[in-house]
C-alpha cells in the first residue's frame, strides 16, 4: 500500500497528533504556566480546522473499512467548526476554573479523542469501524461530563451518561451482530445486495438504530439528555447537543440512504412515528423547564425531531435539507449555549428567572440570545427559518402532509417557549438583574462566529446548492 | 443628444431631502431655506434647458417628436417582463418637468416668507424636496411600475405635508383621509398594472403605447365579463388616476387636504400631484384610444365632465377660501379629463389631448397663483373664512392685482392663459360630444361666477375692521406672485399644439371664433352676476341662496358625500362586517387557540413523571422502545 494513501486519513492523523502534542505539552509546561495550554490547544485546532478545507481527495483505505468522500469531508469540517466554537466559548471557563485543578490539557485531550471517534464513525466503511468510532466518540464524553468533580451533580451526570451509553452501545453492537448474522458481512458494500427484511434483520436494524438514536436523543432513547446536560459542564453539554448529535445524524443518514435503503419501507414508517413522538415529547417537556440547560436539552430533543423530518423523505432533497438544518442548528444552539455559558461563568446563574431584565444590563448578550432563539424557533429572516422551511417543503414534496402539519404545530409550540426566554430578557422587570459584564476575547469570538453563522446561512444560498451537489450519490 | 443629465433633475431634490432630513436639527432655518431654493433652482434650470433642447434642438426628427429612453433593468421576471428604472423624454414629460419645476421653485421661494418662524421650517423644506423628487420621478418614469413607485412616493409626501401641522387633530385626520382614499384608489391602479403585465408581457410605456404594437393590437384576445381584460386594466388604472386627481367619487380627500400649509396646497393640491391622474391617462393615451375603440376613454370623459360640474356647483357655496379653490381645482381637472376623453389621435383630431395638456399647463400657473394669493391673504388676516375678509384691496395691492389676473385667467377671459386652453377644450368637446360641450360651457360660467365671488368677497365687499391692520406680504411672497401673474398672462400665447400632441406630429391650432365668443360670453355672465351679488355687501346673494333652498344646502354640504362615506364605512363595514368578524375572532379563534394552549400545558404537567431521574427507568424505556418498535414491524406491519 502506498504510504501516500494515508493522506486520506490526514484529518484523523492531524487530530491524533494534536492530542499527542497536548500530552507532551502537559508534561513540559510548568504548573504555573498551565493556562497557556488553552491558547496552544485552540491555536492548533484552529489550524487543523482551516487545513480541513483544502486538499480533499476521495478514496478508501484498509480494504474499504475507512472511506472518505467530499460529503464526509464536509461533515468533518462542519464538526471542526462546531468544536472550534465550543472551544472558544469554553476557553474562559477552562482558564478560570479547570486549570486551577490542574486538568486543563486533559479536557482538550478527551474532547479531541471524542472528535476523533466521530471522524472514524463518519468515515466508516464497515460496522466494525463504525462501532469503534462510536465508542471512541462516546467514552471520553462520559469523563468530560463528570469533569467538575467538586459538584455532585456533575458526577451524577457522568454516571448517568456512561450507564445509558453502555446500554446504547450494547444494543448497537447486538444489532450489528444480528445484521452480520443475516447478511454474512460487516462491510457496508457487501451488505447492500443481501439485505432483506427478515424478522432477524428487523430486530438487528432496530437495535442498531437505537444506538444511534441514543446519541441523537430520539424519543424514547432520550431520557439521559436532560439529566446529563443539566449536570455536565456547559461546554460538554453544548458539545453533546451539537457535535455528538450532528455526527450521529450524519452517519445515520448515510447508512439509511445507502446500506439500509432496501429496508426503507420499514425505517420510513418507524421514523414517521419517532418524529412525531420526539417533537411532541421534547416540546412538552421544554414548556415547563426553568433551568436553562435543561430547557436547551429538551429544545434540542424537539429539534432532533425536525431533523428526522428531512431524513424521512429519503431523497437527495431531504438529505440536503436535513444537513442544512443540522448546520443551522449547530450555529444557533452554540450561540444559545454560549450565552448561557457566559452568564453562568460570571454569575453562576442558570435559571430563566435570572434572565429577567437582562436586556437592560447586557443588551448585546440579549440580542445574541434572541437571535439564537429566533433561529431555533424558525423566525425569518434568520437561518433557522430557512432550515425549517426547506425541511417542511422536502417532506411535503414526498407527500407527508400530515407529518408536516404536526411539525408545523410543534414549531408553533416551540415558538412559545423560546419566546418565554426572550420575554424574560426584554420585557420582564427585575429588581436585581444580572449586572453588566464584559466577556473575554475568546467568548466574544465564539459568539460572533455563531451569530455570523446564523445570519450568513440564512442569506447565502450557494452553500445550500453545494450541499445538494454533495448529496448527489445518495440519490440512487 | 445626451439626455443623461436630466437624471439630475430628480436627484438634486433627493439629495436636498437627505441633507435636510438627516441634519434637520443642525441646520439653521435660513440656511435650509436657501438650500431648498438653491436645489430646486438648479433642477428648474436643468428642466428648462432640457425643454429647450428637446423642443427646439434635437427632439423633432422628420416632423415627429421622438421618445428618448435611458434605463437600466432593475428586476427581471421573464424575457420580456422586467422592471426598469430610468428616464423617458417625450413632449409631455418635458412639459411636466417645466411645470413641476417652475411651480415648485415658486413655492419654495414663497415658503421662505410664509413659513418664517415655524418650528419645523427645515423639516418642511425637506418634505417639499422629497415631494419634488417624487414628482419628477413620476413624470420621467419609463414604465408602469416605476410610475407606480413614484406615484406612491408623491402620495407619502402629500400625506406628510397635509399632516404637517401635526398638533392639529383636523390636520391629522385630513392627512390620513387623503392617504387612505388615494391608497384605496391605488389598489385599482396596482391591479391594473398587474393585469397589463400579465396579458401584454411588458410594463414599458414605449412598447405599450405603440399603436402597431402587440400590447394594443392584442386587446381583443382575452375578455372578462364581456369586456377586454385590457379595457378592465385601463379602467382600473384610471381608478388610481381618479383617486390622485380627486375625481368623483374619490374626491373627498381634496377639500380636507387644505389643512396643510397653503404653499403645499398650491404645489401639490393644485398644480402638480393632483394632475398626475391626467398625466397618467395622457401617458397611456394610445392604449386608451385604440383598445376597445376607446371604451375606457369614454369613462374618463364622463367621469371628468361630471366631476367638473359637481365640483363647480359645490364651489359656489363654500365659505372657506381654500376649499373654494380646492373644488375649483377638482372642477378644472375634470375639464382636463374630459378633454382627454373626447380627444382623437391623429393630427387635428387630437385637439382634445393637446387642449388637456395645455390646460394642465396654464392651470398650474394660475391655480398656483390663486393659492399663493390666498395664502398671502390668510397670512395677513389669520383666517380662512370669507366672512373675516373684505376690502383687502386697500391693504394688499399686489395680492389684489395678481389674484385678479388669476381669476380672469381661470374665468377664461381673453387674452389671459385660461382662455386659450379652455377654448381648445370646448372646441374638442363640441366636435365630439355635444352633451359634454354643454356641461363644459355651464361649468365655464359657474367657474367665472364662483371665482369672482371669491375675489369680490376677499378684496371688495364690506369694509371689515381688523384687529391688526393687514399689510402686504414680504417680497419673498409677493415676487412669486408677480412671476406667476406674468406667466398667467403670457403662457396662453405659446403655440402649444405645435409641441404637445397625441401623435407627436404637431399641428396649427386656430381660434374657433364662434365657440370662443360663446364661451367668453358665458364667462362674462358669470362675472357680471357675481359683480351684482358680491361687489358691495348686500343680502341679494342670501335671498337667491334661500331661493334655491335644498339645492343650496346640499351643495354647501358637498352633497353629503363625506357623510355617505362615513355611513358606508362606519355603519355598514365596521358594524355589519368587521364587528361580527372581530367577535368570531375573539370568541371562536382565540378561544380555540387558548384552549389548545391550556391543554398543552396541562399535558406537559401530566407527563413530567416520565423523567424520573432514575437511570434504571431510562434503561427500561430504552429497551421497551426497542421491543415495541420491533413488535410493531414484525407482527403488525
Interface residues (C-beta under 8 A of the other chain):
Chain A: X159 X160 X163 X164 X167 X168 X171 X199 X202 X203 X206 X207 X210 X214 X219 X220 X221 X223 X224 X226 X227 X266 X269 X270 X281 X284 X285 X287 X288 X413 X416
Chain B: X597 X600 X601 X603 X604 X605 X607 X608 X610 X611 X613 X615 X617 X618 X619 X621 X622 X623 X624 X625 X626 X629 X630 X633 X634 X637
